[in-house]
């Protein structure tokens, strides 16, 4: 296990080391003096991985006991697969925290927060290039209100555009073919948010496939979850609740992801949808959080050299025709 501590200020590292030593875990711990962000920390971790596969695992994810085994078996038997992820369900951490205060066992504490709501079944794209965690907040039950859930409920696997960055198993040899300048797994200028979308684009453009294993399960205490509804009003209400940190990084990283990964042929075909969506987002943020827009564009300009280099790297690794990716734009 490779652990990167991004300058935590509580007892996280102490308790983590105690648990791993008590259970005789083989681990390496890297401690950053300041919070370098999710993307840089993941790059640090990957640089110390020698195994054929590696698992990205957020610290707010609970894996069911057979999840790892199922993912490894699938990767072993499907060598064309670049990434796989479990069905990620919503973990109500507050409910689990209250159970912990009552002094019950560790698994019962976690189980107290398990819900039947979906957190993410892969990344889904719309024609305007809005990216969402697919089927978020829908109920994972046979008689779900969602037709999409009912259609996939009995399936074992599902091909997706990309997997969630909260928990995903990736093939190291494949990732090595799609690294960004500086041998970076994730774009180091991103800090947090949208790095999984960027990776999904890169893998797809390079001709690789990703799957969600619907029979493997994890629970995630997501803090930046979007609304269940897809309309503008629901999105506006959700954006009003977002902290500046989330709005800022989501906005700037989404634009950089499109610049690096899109085919100009697809941009030409979809530009009215993309322009209208980005214009609405720009106007809303300019009114409600102008620092996110101004600061975001300052950051884009400041990192433009790496951004251009990254696009060249992505274009060089492409193996997919521009029409081949269009099936993912709903």
N, C-alpha and C positions, 0 to 999 in steps of 0.2 A: 504494500500500500504506500502510495506517495501522497504526502499531505503538505499542502502549501498554506501556511497561516498568513493572512493578509493583515498583519498588525492588529490582532485582536487585543482588547484591553481588559478582558475578563479572565476567567480561569480555564478557558477553552483548551489551550495547549496542555496545561497541567493535567486536566481530567482526561484528555485524549491520550496522552502518553501513558497515564496510569492504566487506562483500559486496555491499551494495546500491549503493554508489558505484562499485565496480569493474564492476558489471553495468549501470550507468546506469539503475537503478530510479528511478521517480518515487515518493517516499515522504514521509510525515510521521511524526515520532517524538515521542511524549509520554512524559515521564519523571516518574513519581510518587515523591515523597520517602519515602512509606511504602506498604506493600502494602495497597491499598484493596479487594482482592478481585476475583474474576473478573467479577462482575455489574457493578460500578461501572466497571471498565476497559472492558468491552464497551460500556457506555453512552457513555463518553468517545469510543470509536472511532466509533460510529454517528453521533454528533453532527457528525462531520467527513466523513461520506459523502454524496456528491451523486449517485451513480450509481443507475440503476434497481434493480440488485441489489447485494447485498453478501455477502461470504463470511466466516463465522466460522471461524477457523482456529487451533486450539491449537498451541502450539510443539512438541508431541510427536506431530504428525501428518505423515505423508509422503504427498503426493499423487502418483498416477501421472500421467504427462505429458498424457493426454487427459481427465483427470477434470474440469477446469474447463470445457473446451470442451463436453463432454457435458451438464454441468449448465446452462450458459448456453443451449445449443440447446433444451434441454427447457423452460426457463423462457420462452424466446421463443415457443415453439409451444404453450404451455399457460398462457394468461394468467390462468386461474382458480387456478393453483398459488401458494400462499403460501411454501412452503419445499420444498427438495429437498436430498437428501444422497446421497453415494456409498455403495456397500457398504463398510462399515468393517471391515477385517480386523485381526487382532492383529499388532502389531509387537513382536518380541522385541528390545528395545533393548539388552539386555545382550549378546546375540549380535552385534548390529551394532557395539557398542562394542569388543568383542574383535577384530572384523574391522578396525576403524579402527586399532587398535594394530599390526596387521600391515602397515599402509601401503598398502592397496589403494585403488582409485578410489572417489569419493564414492557413485556409484550402487551399486557392488558392496558398499560398506559397508552401505548401507540394505537392499539385497536380501538380504544375509546374515541380516537379522533378520525378513524376511517369512515369515509362516506361512500355513497353510491354515485356521487357526481364525478364526471370526467374532468380531469385537469387538462390533459392534452393527449390527442392521438395524432401526433405528427404536426407539421407545419403546413398550413393551407394558404394558397395564394389566390387573389382575385385579379381580374383583368386590369384593375387600376394599381395593381401591385401592393395592395394592402395585404399584410401577412398576419395571420391569427393562429392561435392554438386551436386546431380543429376539434369541434364538438365540445368545447369547454362548457362546463356547467350543465351539460345534458346528463340525464340519468341513465346509468348503465344497467338497464333492466330489459327483460324480454319485450314488455309492452311499453317501451319508451314512446314519448310523444314525438321524438325525432325519427323520421323515416330513415335517415342515414344510420342511426344507431341500430334500428331494427334490421337494416340490410346487412350490417356487418357483425351482428351479435353472435351468430353461429360460426363465424370464420375463425381460423387460427392465426392467420397472418394477413397483413394488409400493406401493400406498397404505398409509400407516401412520398411527397416532394422532399421532405427532410424531417429529421427527428428533433425532438425538444432538447435544448442544451442542458436541461436539469439532470437528466440521466440518459446516457446513450453509450453503447458499445461500438467502437470503431476499429477498423482493420488498419494496423499501423502502416503496412506496405502501401495501401491505397492512399492514406493521408499523406504519406511521404511524397506521392506524385502530385499533390495539389497544394503544397506548402506555399505560403506567401514569402516575399523577399525577407531575407534574414532567417530563413528556415522557420518561419512562424506558422503555427497551427491556426490560431486565431489572429486576427488583425490587432496588433498591440496598441493601436491608436483608439480602439473602441472603448476601452475601460469595461463597460457593462452594457448588456442588452443588444439584441439583433445579431450577435456573433453566430448563433445557430442558423439564422436565416442566411447569412453570408456563406457559411460552410455548406448549407444545403444547395445553394446556387452553384458553388464551385464543384461539388461532387456531381451534380446533375450535368453541368456543362462538360465535365470530363468523361461523361458516359457511364457513371456509376449509379447503383440503385440503393435505396434505403427502405427498410421495412419496420413496421411496428408488430411485435408479437402480442396478439390480443390475449393469449393465455398466460403470459408473464405479467406480473402486476407490481407496481410501485405506487407509493402515496407521496404526494408533494404538497408542502405548505407554501404555495405560490403567493408572493406579495404583490406582483404587478399584473394580476389577472385582469383580462378585459371582460366586457359585458357578454351575457349570453346572446343578446340580440345583436344583429349586424348593422342596423340602421344608423343614420347620422345622429339622431337624437340620443340614442343609447350610448353612442361613442362619445358625444359631447359630455353627457353626464358622467361618464367614466373618466374622461380626460380632466374634468374639473376636480376630481378626487386625487389625481396623480400628483405626487410630490414633484418639485422642480427637477430633482435628480433623474427621475424616470422619464419625464417629458423631454428633458434636454438630450439625454443619451439615445433615447428611442428615435427622436427626430433626426439628429445628425447622423446616426449610424445607419438609419434606413436609406437616407440619400446616398451615403457612401457605398452602401451595398448595391444599389441600383447602378450607380456609375461604374463600379468595378465589374459587374457580372452580366449586365444586359447586352443582348445583341441589338445592334442599331436597327436591324430589320423589324424586330418585335417592338421596339420603341416607336418606330414610324407607324406601325399598324395600331398601336394602342395609345398613342400620345394624348388624344382627347380625354380618355379615362384617367390616365396617369396625371395629366396636367390639372384636371378638375379636382381630383382627390388631394393633390399636393397644395393646390391653391387654397382649398377649404382649410386644410391643416395649418398652412402658413398664416392665414387670416385669423383663425381661432387662437393660435399660440401668440400671435402678435398682440392680441387684445388681452389675453389672460395670463401669458407668461412670456413677455417680450425678451427676457434674458435668455430663454431657451433658443429663440430664433437668432438673436444677435450673437450670442456666445457660440451657437452651433456653427454659424457661417464663419466666424473668426477661427474656430477650430479646423474647419474644412480647409480654409486658406492656409493655415499654419502647417497642416499636414499634407498639403497638396502634392509634394514630391513623392511621399510614400504611397499616396493614393494612386498617382499615375503609374508608379512602378508596379503596384499591385494589379492594376488592370492589365498591364502588359503580361504579367505572370499568369493571370487567369486566362487571357486570350491564348497564350502559348500552350496551356494545358487542355484546351477544349478538344473534345472528340465528338461532340453532339452538334448536329445541324440545327440552325435556329428554329426550324419548324418542329424539331423533336421535343422541344421544351414547352411548346405552346399548349399541349394538352393539360398542363398544370395551372393555366390561367383561366379561372372560372368566369 
